[in-house]
Amino acid sequence: MKASLFLLLLCALIGCARHHDELPPVSGDREPVNSPAIIHEVTAHV
């Protein structure tokens, strides 16, 4: 019983992982995470 439940969960996880292999397209301009504007925005309240 435990082995069949384990195999069922393993198959479900493998199936889910197989369908989500591509990332969605990015919209807008990419901006580095550590840009001066972002650092100022994060540290402005400190």
C-alpha positions in Angstrom: 0.0 0.0 0.0 2.8 2.5 1.0 4.8 1.5 -2.1 1.9 2.0 -4.5 1.1 5.4 -2.9 4.8 6.4 -3.2 4.9 5.5 -6.9 1.6 7.3 -7.5 3.0 10.5 -5.9 6.3 10.1 -7.7 4.6 9.8 -11.1 2.4 12.9 -10.4 5.5 14.9 -9.4 7.4 13.9 -12.5 4.4 14.7 -14.7 4.1 18.2 -13.2 7.8 18.9 -13.5 7.7 17.8 -17.2 5.0 20.4 -18.1 6.7 23.4 -16.5 10.1 23.3 -18.2 9.8 26.6 -20.0 9.7 30.1 -18.4 7.0 32.5 -19.4 8.1 35.4 -21.7 9.4 38.6 -19.9 7.6 41.8 -20.7 9.1 45.2 -20.4 12.8 46.2 -20.0 15.0 44.1 -17.9 16.7 46.0 -15.0 19.5 44.5 -12.9 18.5 43.7 -9.3 21.5 45.7 -7.9 21.0 48.8 -9.9 21.4 52.2 -8.0 17.7 52.9 -8.3 16.8 49.6 -6.6 19.4 50.0 -3.9 18.2 53.5 -3.1 14.6 52.3 -3.0 15.5 49.5 -0.6 17.7 51.6 1.7 15.7 54.8 1.6 13.7 53.9 4.7 16.7 52.9 6.8 
